[in-house]
Amino acid sequence: MVKNSDLPLGIICGVYSDPFIWSIVKSFTVFFVGVWLARQCKGMELMPSEPPISNLNL
């Protein structure tokens, strides 16, 4: 007979119910999502350059 803890849902419930392990899982997840997001934003210009003042029609 298959134990409840052997099922994938049982493992997830076991991780979720343990506050220490759940905290570690959340921390690693947020870290790796941040790394992925930083790699996706590579080369993105956050503050576009402004034209020189001499080119503005004042």
N, C-alpha and C positions, 0 to 999 in steps of 0.2 A: 504494500500500500504506500502511496506517495504522501510524504509529510507536507504540511502546509508551508513550512519554511523552505522546502525544496522548489516550490513553484516561484516563478519570477515575481508574481504579485506578493507572495509571502516575504521574499527578500526585500522588496521595496518597502513593504509595511514595517519590516524589522529595522531598516535603515531610518525610516521616518520616525519611528517611535523612540529611537535612541537619540537624545538631544546632542550628544557629543559628535557622533558620526554624522548626523544630519547637518550640523554646523560645518563640519569639514567638507561634506559634499557640496553645500551651498557656496562655500568659499572658493573651492576649486572651480565650480561652474562659473561663478561671476568672474574669476580671474581669466579663465580661458575664453569666455565671451568677450572680455575686454581686450585680450590679445588679438582675437579674431577681428574685432571692430577696428582696432588700431591698424591692422594690416590692410583692411578694406579701405580705410581713409588715407592710405599712403599716397602722397602727391596731391591731396586735396588742398586748395588754397583757402584757408579760413578767413583771411582778411585780404581782399583783393587790393592791389595797389591803386592809389588815387592818382589822377593825372597831376602833373606839376601845376603850380599856381599860374605860371606864365601862359598855360594853354587855356585857362578859364576865361570866358568872356565876361568881364566885370563891367 
